[in-house]
């Protein structure tokens, strides 16, 4: 097998393991997500798992990244063609919140994993990137400190996601409050 084909096969195997974890997260949560269960679901050996991820913590970080990469892909598609401003912020928040509710098991697993310092670092980095992406929206709205406002807004949206997760449903009042905050 050529080096190129080996790289493709390795990437496919790694993706199979991540996809298996995202499926299992819906049923097991973090505590039930064992390496044995993962390799069984993905149809690979335990050695293959450790070859690709090294340890469970590295694997959970990969799940976090994959979930958020897919989430932000949805957000980018939803906001395509919208000018920076309040309407675009509403679309971003709604897409984020709806996706988190749609994938409650994965979201629960990631919430459980927040105690891991590596995951906490990943969350901080992701939130910083998210704030950078919406900074232009707050600048367009004329907020005096758009970067800091964007950071706070990202935190507010994440808090609404946590509250909706705990309630297992949308909270229209919280969502309206988010909308009102951007339409001052």
DATA-V621218 format. One line per field, one symbol per residue. ss: DSSP state (H for helix, E for strand, - for the rest). phi: phi as a letter, one per 20 degrees, with the letter a starting at -180 (. if undefined). psi: psi as a letter, one per 40 degrees, with the letter a starting at -180 (. if undefined). A space follows every 50 residues. Layout:
ss = ???
phi = ???
psi = ???
This chain:
ss = --HHHHHHHHHHHHHHHHHHHHHHHHHHHHHH--HHHHHHHH---HHHHH HHH--HHHHHHHHHHHHHHHHHHHHHHHH------HHHHHHHHHHHHHHH HH-HHHHHHHHHHHH-HHHHHHHHHHHHHHHHHHHHHHHH-----HHHHH HHHHHHHHHHHHHHHHH----HHHHHHHHHHH--
phi = .ffffffffffffgfgffffffffgfddmffeeefgfffffemcefgfgf fecnbffffffffgffgfffffffffffegnefgqfffffffffffffff ffdgffffgffffgffgffgfffffffffffffdgfffffenffcfffff fffgffffffffffffemafdgfffffgfffedf
psi = hiddddddddddddddddddddddddddaddegidddddddefiiddddd ddddidddddddddddddddddddddddehehihaddddddddddddddd ddfdddddddddeddhdddddddddddddddddeddddddeeidgddddd ddddddddddddddddefiigddddddddddef.
